[in-house]
């Protein structure tokens, strides 16, 4: 076999574009999501921007990135419009990568580049946090918001507070209203370091308030990461030795809530992802889209898993394609959960359809057991709100969602499936002990009442707050005990 070339700008073409984006984070997600989006914007619009990656913690991957001149391939796999998708794209949106702990001067010099306009981050959920032990004189501050304030203050001073040198900040951390949290942390650091900022304190605080724009965002793409099992085949196909290949699903969605001191139109003009045909939605309110994701992506997962597993089906895709369980999932998704949201029905229909295609991804064997960890807390946040809204709007309980709860309760009984596979629930010890105690009574009435009254899970007594729920849960528990899961599902369709 012919020896593969190393991937770098001498062996592969690489675009040269103005550095307009500072990206805190060099991991798989940002490279498979944001940098892919920017690559597409460069290809299909006049965005013409490259990314400087900043390593947010002391140890990371910037040396690997620079070793390949920040070139890498993205392998997108999934199902779209009923057809499998499996593509390989070389991404060249990143110009260089910095470690601020060893290249502090180069890091701070980013603030002096006049064309810099965007700051994007994914520093994990723990990254957006205020740490009062950080000092302004640290080089750099240990926290991400601290580094950001140091960088922004240097930019403020370097450009004498010029209004057109503010930054648009779009965090991608998996925190609801992440931008709101980040903005609060930045202001805390500005106040903490008031003495260090000196005579510039008031001016800098006003410049940040008026001329920097902190957006909240919702990101959605599953990124498994480096494809260890198929890397040899991929490298043979691309004809390069690429040690930074990243695999992701083909679906993507980025909802960006514009900052309060700008308009939707202003942000669309500056970040024209919609012109590239991408699923990037700029809005004035992220909340409905957060609710949509939790309800229509996470909600069905939570109830399909025990129903599928106890029907001897182990893979999410197989459950969706099953002649009975597939109908159950469709019922929960389209007939029940979708009816509880407040976005236009056409939008919801499209998103729900996309979710089903994601569940049916032919390239991912998603084990249902991996979803069932902590099923009760998941049901409480993902499915119970929809159950209550459905009851309020329709005047009756959603049978699929209630059946899903009965399936979770049955799963927590333990034992073995009909094919001999062990049933091993995994949850908080308090929940596990309570379910064992209830099932040991041998009385499904006591099981239903005891679970629904368990304040540790629900923070309320559902026997009292949701009319008819106790009776329906008991009915389905009995049905599952009597007929087995698969035949019981048939009865509710």
Secondary structure by P-SEA (a helix, b strand, c coil): cccccccccccbbbbbbcccbbbccccccccccaaaaaaaaaaccccbbbbbbbcccccccaaaaaaacccbbbbbbbbcccbbbbbbbbbccccccccccccaaaaaaccccccccbbbbccccccccccccccccccccccaaaaaaaaaaaaaaaacccccccccccccccccaaaaaaaaaaaaaaaaaccccccaaaaaaaaaaccbbbbbbbbbbbbcccccccaaaaaaaacccccbbbbbccbbbbbbbccccccaaaaaaacccccccccccccccaaaaaaaaaacaaaaaaaaaaaaaaaccccaaaaaacaaaaaaaaaaccccccccccccaaaaaaaaaaaaaaaacccccccccccccaaaaaaacccaaaaaaaaaacccccaaaaaaaaaaaaaaccccccccccccccccaaaaaaaaaaaaaccaaaaaaaaaaccccccccccccccaaaaaaaaaaaaaaccccaaaaaaac
